Amino acid sequence: MMNVYFLSDAHLGSLAIEHKRTHERRLVNFLDSIKHKASAVYLLGDMFDFWNEYAYVVPKGYTRFLGKISELTDMGVEVHYFIGNHDIWTYGYLEQECGVILHRKDITTEISDKVFYLAHGDGLGDPDPLFKILRRVFHNRACQRLLNFVHPWWGMQLGLNWAKKSRMKREDGKEMPFLGEDKEYLVRYTKEYMAQHKDIDFFIYGHRHIKLDLPLNDTTRMIILGDWIWQFTYAVFDGEHLFLEDYVEGESKP
Protein backbone atom coordinates (compact mmCIF):
# COMPACT_ATOMS: atom_id res chain seq x y z
CA MET A 1 0.00 0.00 0.00
CA MET A 2 0.98 3.66 -0.27
CA ASN A 3 1.95 5.58 2.84
CA VAL A 4 -0.41 7.26 5.29
CA TYR A 5 0.87 10.46 6.93
CA PHE A 6 -0.07 12.19 10.18
CA LEU A 7 0.84 15.72 11.28
CA SER A 8 -0.60 18.54 13.35
CA ASP A 9 -0.19 21.95 14.93
CA ALA A 10 1.21 24.19 12.22
CA HIS A 11 -0.63 27.23 13.66
CA LEU A 12 -0.44 29.02 10.32
CA GLY A 13 -0.95 32.77 10.60
CA SER A 14 0.20 32.99 14.20
CA LEU A 15 1.18 36.51 15.25
CA ALA A 16 3.91 34.90 17.36
CA ILE A 17 5.66 33.58 14.22
CA GLU A 18 7.88 36.17 12.54
CA HIS A 19 8.34 34.68 9.06
CA LYS A 20 4.82 33.54 8.22
CA ARG A 21 5.38 32.98 4.50
CA THR A 22 8.50 30.86 5.11
CA HIS A 23 6.60 28.92 7.75
CA GLU A 24 3.77 28.14 5.33
CA ARG A 25 6.12 27.27 2.46
CA ARG A 26 7.93 24.69 4.57
CA LEU A 27 4.69 22.87 5.27
CA VAL A 28 3.61 23.13 1.62
CA ASN A 29 6.98 21.79 0.46
CA PHE A 30 6.57 18.79 2.74
CA LEU A 31 3.08 18.06 1.41
CA ASP A 32 4.39 18.41 -2.13
CA SER A 33 7.20 15.93 -1.38
CA ILE A 34 4.75 13.22 -0.28
CA LYS A 35 1.93 13.72 -2.78
CA HIS A 36 2.96 10.77 -4.97
CA LYS A 37 3.63 8.49 -1.98
CA ALA A 38 0.46 9.10 0.04
CA SER A 39 -2.88 7.38 -0.02
CA ALA A 40 -4.07 9.55 2.88
CA VAL A 41 -2.95 12.49 5.00
CA TYR A 42 -4.39 13.07 8.47
CA LEU A 43 -4.12 16.66 9.74
CA LEU A 44 -4.80 16.33 13.46
CA GLY A 45 -5.87 19.86 14.28
CA ASP A 46 -4.61 23.41 14.83
CA MET A 47 -3.21 23.71 11.35
CA PHE A 48 -4.30 27.36 11.62
CA ASP A 49 -3.66 29.53 14.67
CA PHE A 50 -7.19 30.85 14.27
CA TRP A 51 -9.69 29.91 11.59
CA ASN A 52 -13.21 31.31 11.38
CA GLU A 53 -15.40 31.21 8.29
CA TYR A 54 -18.08 33.75 7.55
CA ALA A 55 -20.86 33.17 5.06
CA TYR A 56 -19.00 34.83 2.18
CA VAL A 57 -15.57 35.44 3.71
CA VAL A 58 -12.68 33.13 4.57
CA PRO A 59 -9.53 34.23 6.42
CA LYS A 60 -6.87 36.10 4.45
CA GLY A 61 -3.76 34.14 3.51
CA TYR A 62 -2.98 30.41 3.55
CA THR A 63 -3.49 30.20 -0.23
CA ARG A 64 -0.44 27.98 -0.76
CA PHE A 65 -1.53 25.55 1.95
CA LEU A 66 -5.16 25.49 0.84
CA GLY A 67 -4.06 25.08 -2.77
CA LYS A 68 -1.77 22.18 -1.89
CA ILE A 69 -4.39 20.23 0.04
CA SER A 70 -6.81 20.88 -2.81
CA GLU A 71 -4.22 19.48 -5.21
CA LEU A 72 -3.85 16.38 -3.03
CA THR A 73 -7.59 15.72 -2.93
CA ASP A 74 -7.86 16.35 -6.68
CA MET A 75 -5.20 13.64 -7.12
CA GLY A 76 -7.30 11.20 -5.11
CA VAL A 77 -5.35 11.46 -1.85
CA GLU A 78 -7.69 11.43 1.15
CA VAL A 79 -7.05 14.47 3.35
CA HIS A 80 -8.63 14.16 6.79
CA TYR A 81 -8.88 17.37 8.78
CA PHE A 82 -9.52 17.26 12.54
CA ILE A 83 -10.56 20.48 14.22
CA GLY A 84 -8.37 21.43 17.17
CA ASN A 85 -8.88 24.13 19.75
CA HIS A 86 -7.75 26.91 17.37
CA ASP A 87 -9.71 25.98 14.23
CA ILE A 88 -13.13 25.01 15.54
CA TRP A 89 -15.02 27.58 13.50
CA THR A 90 -15.26 25.86 10.13
CA TYR A 91 -18.64 25.55 8.43
CA GLY A 92 -18.13 23.83 5.10
CA TYR A 93 -15.45 25.72 3.17
CA LEU A 94 -12.66 23.18 3.74
CA GLU A 95 -14.88 20.30 2.67
CA GLN A 96 -16.59 21.99 -0.28
CA GLU A 97 -13.66 23.95 -1.73
CA CYS A 98 -10.65 21.85 -0.69
CA GLY A 99 -12.21 18.38 -0.62
CA VAL A 100 -11.10 17.43 2.88
CA ILE A 101 -12.91 14.96 5.12
CA LEU A 102 -13.67 16.91 8.30
CA HIS A 103 -13.70 15.34 11.77
CA ARG A 104 -15.10 17.22 14.74
CA LYS A 105 -14.47 14.38 17.19
CA ASP A 106 -11.89 11.67 17.82
CA ILE A 107 -12.24 8.59 15.63
CA THR A 108 -11.19 4.97 15.65
CA THR A 109 -10.34 3.66 12.22
CA GLU A 110 -8.70 0.63 10.64
CA ILE A 111 -5.81 1.13 8.22
CA SER A 112 -4.28 -1.97 6.64
CA ASP A 113 -5.38 -4.31 9.47
CA LYS A 114 -4.13 -1.95 12.20
CA VAL A 115 -6.50 -0.04 14.46
CA PHE A 116 -5.81 3.67 15.02
CA TYR A 117 -7.35 6.01 17.58
CA LEU A 118 -6.94 9.55 16.24
CA ALA A 119 -7.70 12.85 17.96
CA HIS A 120 -6.37 16.37 18.27
CA GLY A 121 -6.15 15.79 22.01
CA ASP A 122 -7.73 18.87 23.56
CA GLY A 123 -10.30 18.04 26.20
CA LEU A 124 -9.08 14.46 26.67
CA GLY A 125 -8.25 14.16 30.34
CA ASP A 126 -7.21 17.81 30.75
CA PRO A 127 -8.00 18.72 34.39
CA ASP A 128 -7.83 22.53 33.89
CA PRO A 129 -11.32 23.89 34.77
CA LEU A 130 -10.78 27.17 32.87
CA PHE A 131 -9.86 25.28 29.71
CA LYS A 132 -12.99 23.14 30.08
CA ILE A 133 -15.17 26.25 30.36
CA LEU A 134 -13.54 27.93 27.36
CA ARG A 135 -13.88 24.74 25.33
CA ARG A 136 -17.62 24.59 26.03
CA VAL A 137 -18.00 28.24 25.02
CA PHE A 138 -16.00 27.81 21.81
CA HIS A 139 -18.00 24.74 20.78
CA ASN A 140 -21.37 26.30 21.63
CA ARG A 141 -23.35 26.98 18.44
CA ALA A 142 -24.99 30.13 19.84
CA CYS A 143 -21.59 31.58 20.75
CA GLN A 144 -20.26 30.69 17.31
CA ARG A 145 -23.15 32.56 15.69
CA LEU A 146 -22.46 35.60 17.89
CA LEU A 147 -18.84 35.65 16.75
CA ASN A 148 -20.01 35.73 13.14
CA PHE A 149 -22.03 38.88 13.82
CA VAL A 150 -18.68 40.63 14.36
CA HIS A 151 -17.06 42.18 11.30
CA PRO A 152 -14.45 39.75 9.88
CA TRP A 153 -11.56 42.18 10.50
CA TRP A 154 -12.44 42.48 14.18
CA GLY A 155 -13.23 38.79 14.51
CA MET A 156 -9.88 37.70 13.05
CA GLN A 157 -7.93 40.23 15.10
CA LEU A 158 -9.69 39.05 18.23
CA GLY A 159 -8.92 35.40 17.52
CA LEU A 160 -5.30 35.86 16.42
CA ASN A 161 -4.43 38.13 19.33
CA TRP A 162 -6.06 35.76 21.79
CA ALA A 163 -4.01 32.91 20.35
CA LYS A 164 -0.78 34.93 20.52
CA LYS A 165 -1.41 35.96 24.12
CA SER A 166 -2.09 32.36 25.08
CA ARG A 167 1.13 31.15 23.44
CA MET A 168 3.37 33.87 24.83
CA LYS A 169 2.39 33.03 28.40
CA ARG A 170 4.93 30.22 28.01
CA GLU A 171 8.67 30.81 27.78
CA ASP A 172 9.68 31.38 24.13
CA GLY A 173 6.13 30.36 23.20
CA LYS A 174 7.08 26.69 23.57
CA GLU A 175 5.28 23.94 25.43
CA MET A 176 6.65 22.32 28.55
CA PRO A 177 8.79 19.23 27.87
CA PHE A 178 7.48 15.74 28.60
CA LEU A 179 6.33 15.62 32.22
CA GLY A 180 6.43 11.86 32.67
CA GLU A 181 3.73 9.25 32.24
CA ASP A 182 2.07 9.97 35.57
CA LYS A 183 1.70 13.71 34.92
CA GLU A 184 0.84 13.83 31.24
CA TYR A 185 -2.95 13.92 31.06
CA LEU A 186 -3.04 12.52 27.53
CA VAL A 187 -1.02 9.51 28.67
CA ARG A 188 -3.34 8.96 31.64
CA TYR A 189 -6.41 9.30 29.40
CA THR A 190 -4.96 6.86 26.88
CA LYS A 191 -4.19 4.21 29.47
CA GLU A 192 -7.72 4.45 30.89
CA TYR A 193 -9.25 4.28 27.41
CA MET A 194 -7.00 1.40 26.39
CA ALA A 195 -8.18 -0.66 29.37
CA GLN A 196 -11.65 -0.77 27.81
CA HIS A 197 -10.53 -0.89 24.14
CA LYS A 198 -7.81 -3.49 23.88
CA ASP A 199 -7.88 -3.78 20.09
CA ILE A 200 -6.20 -0.43 19.36
CA ASP A 201 -2.67 -0.59 17.96
CA PHE A 202 -1.82 3.11 17.73
CA PHE A 203 -3.06 6.19 19.58
CA ILE A 204 -2.04 9.36 17.72
CA TYR A 205 -2.54 12.92 19.01
CA GLY A 206 -1.56 16.50 18.31
CA HIS A 207 -2.18 19.42 20.68
CA ARG A 208 0.62 18.89 23.18
CA HIS A 209 3.47 20.08 20.87
CA ILE A 210 5.93 17.45 22.04
CA LYS A 211 7.42 14.63 20.01
CA LEU A 212 6.58 11.41 21.86
CA ASP A 213 6.67 7.75 20.86
CA LEU A 214 5.58 5.79 23.92
CA PRO A 215 5.11 1.99 23.98
CA LEU A 216 2.14 1.18 26.23
CA ASN A 217 2.49 -2.60 25.98
CA ASP A 218 3.90 -5.16 23.56
CA THR A 219 1.43 -4.24 20.81
CA THR A 220 0.21 -0.68 21.48
CA ARG A 221 1.99 2.64 21.02
CA MET A 222 1.01 6.22 21.75
CA ILE A 223 2.30 8.98 19.48
CA ILE A 224 2.20 12.74 20.06
CA LEU A 225 3.13 14.38 16.79
CA GLY A 226 5.11 17.42 17.93
CA ASP A 227 4.39 20.50 15.82
CA TRP A 228 5.16 22.43 12.63
CA ILE A 229 6.39 25.56 14.42
CA TRP A 230 9.66 24.38 15.92
CA GLN A 231 9.96 20.64 15.35
CA PHE A 232 8.53 19.86 11.88
CA THR A 233 7.66 16.29 12.79
CA TYR A 234 5.23 13.79 11.35
CA ALA A 235 4.30 10.11 11.53
CA VAL A 236 4.17 7.81 8.53
CA PHE A 237 2.56 4.38 8.31
CA ASP A 238 3.71 2.08 5.50
CA GLY A 239 1.02 -0.56 5.99
CA GLU A 240 2.95 -2.48 8.59
CA HIS A 241 5.16 -0.13 10.60
CA LEU A 242 4.62 3.36 12.03
CA PHE A 243 7.54 5.79 12.18
CA LEU A 244 7.80 9.19 13.87
CA GLU A 245 10.04 11.34 11.67
CA ASP A 246 11.61 14.81 11.39
CA TYR A 247 11.19 16.73 8.14
CA VAL A 248 14.41 18.17 6.79
CA GLU A 249 13.67 20.43 3.84
CA GLY A 250 15.25 19.17 0.66
CA GLU A 251 15.69 15.67 2.04
CA SER A 252 13.53 13.01 0.39
CA LYS A 253 12.40 9.91 2.25
CA PRO A 254 10.48 6.88 0.94
VENTA-V763237 format. One line per field, one symbol per residue. phi: phi as a letter, one per 30 degrees, with the letter a starting at -180 (. if undefined). A space follows every 50 residues. Layout:
BEGIN
phi->???
END
This chain:
BEGIN
phi->.ddccbaahdheieddcdcdddeddddddddddcdccccabcccjhdcda bbccebbcedjidddddddddddddjddccccdcccbddcbkddddccid ccbcbdbcbcbhiccccbadjdicidddddddddddddddddddddeddd eedddddddddddddddddceiicdddecjedcdddddeddddddcbddd cbcbbcidibcbbcdcadbbbcccdiacccchcacbccjbbcbcbcdcdj ccbd
END
